[in-house]
Amino acid sequence: MPRESVAGPLRFRWSHETWDRSRVRRDLHASLDEALGARLDGPWYRPPPGYDACRLEMDNGDRALFAWGEDAFWLGNTQTPEALWRTEKYTFEEVPYPVARWAQRELLAELQVQDPWLTAYDHVAWFFLPVLLSKDGRGSSRAFFADHAAGFPDATTDDALDFYERFLSTGVFDDYRYTMAAKLGTSRQVDLTRMSATMGEFNAAKVLTDAGQPIVPEVQMDSGHALDYRVEPVDGPSALVEVTRPSRPVDRAAGTPAAAVRGTAGSKTDGQLAAHPDAVLFVDCSSFHDDEWATLAAERPAVGHRPAVVFRVRPDGSTAGYATGTVPFDLSGTGLGG
């Protein structure tokens, strides 16, 4: 059997055709009602100026928003009606601001009804909204935050969300929201290793920005590789950073902290770092328990690439770690040297 495709994070479909309420009923509501069972309702919030709008609520829990005026915008975590198949997709940042603002108010209000513990963290909820309300990832992404404390061991959900709320509210990733939020993924099942590795990129960014280093994420290189960050110091040349995050030693065939770090770093030295040997490898050990980290910090092993920064962050914002080789930018003030 062919593998079922996985829908990505929420994006708008932008239609330049003429729409009115009768066409909405015919081409959108009737199509979804026949396929899934659907109810056509008014919006919860006033539509953008110059637009009419509706909500479509499906019997299986899917939702869709539609606003129409001189053009029209569809945003849904359900199947797309045939009348919109030929439309292009756009992120929240790529559509007119009044449309994006209205849609996000609708979605955040829905999230508030479903999971108020999450919307208590305004910036986390807003930032990850394209994933938290996605078709395939809405259950797994919320479970990752609720049941796995976003990858932090021995931490509560509130501890983890408070940590990322403080970091994201600085606005460091606001211009890269879709790129970074989408990395959490939209699979139906919680993939703890992969999702924790994604948050490792956020943890590395926290370390870099705490050190006052401006960063640009997801840097596409002529080699065909994408590296996680370009650091752009105000007093020196730019540098590339790649991030990796080992699982706990008990979860790996290599049962020691040092072996876990070296094994995970090895996957990078055979790929991105082979093509870009001057890049700095950041190894995020935030999945390690206290005793595992204490062993690693005492040994301070090399990881198979230099320069490298081996670090661990905790939800209270504290950071510990060490560097091997000469890191080409200042990390003073973070406790990591440089």
Sequence and secondary structure as in RCSB ss.txt:
>XXXX:A:sequence
MPRESVAGPLRFRWSHETWDRSRVRRDLHASLDEALGARLDGPWYRPPPGYDACRLEMDNGDRALFAWGEDAFWL
GNTQTPEALWRTEKYTFEEVPYPVARWAQRELLAELQVQDPWLTAYDHVAWFFLPVLLSKDGRGSSRAFFADHAA
GFPDATTDDALDFYERFLSTGVFDDYRYTMAAKLGTSRQVDLTRMSATMGEFNAAKVLTDAGQPIVPEVQMDSGH
ALDYRVEPVDGPSALVEVTRPSRPVDRAAGTPAAAVRGTAGSKTDGQLAAHPDAVLFVDCSSFHDDEWATLAAER
PAVGHRPAVVFRVRPDGSTAGYATGTVPFDLSGTGLGG
>XXXX:A:secstr
        S  EEEE S   HHHIIIIIIHHHHHHT EEEE  SS   TT EEEEEEETTS EEEEEESSSEEEE
ESS   GGGTT EEE GGGS HHHHHHHHHHHHHHHHHH HHHHTSHHHHHHTHHHHTSTTTHHHHHHHHHHHGG
G TT  HHHHHHHHHHHHTTTTTGGGHHHHHHTT   SS  HHHHHHHHHHHHHHHHHHHTT  EEEEEE TTS 
EEEEEE  TTS  EEEEEE    GGGSSS SHHHHHHHHHHHHHTTHHHH TTSEEEEE TTS HHHHHHHHHH 
   SSSSEEEEEE TTS EEEEEES  SS  TTTTS  
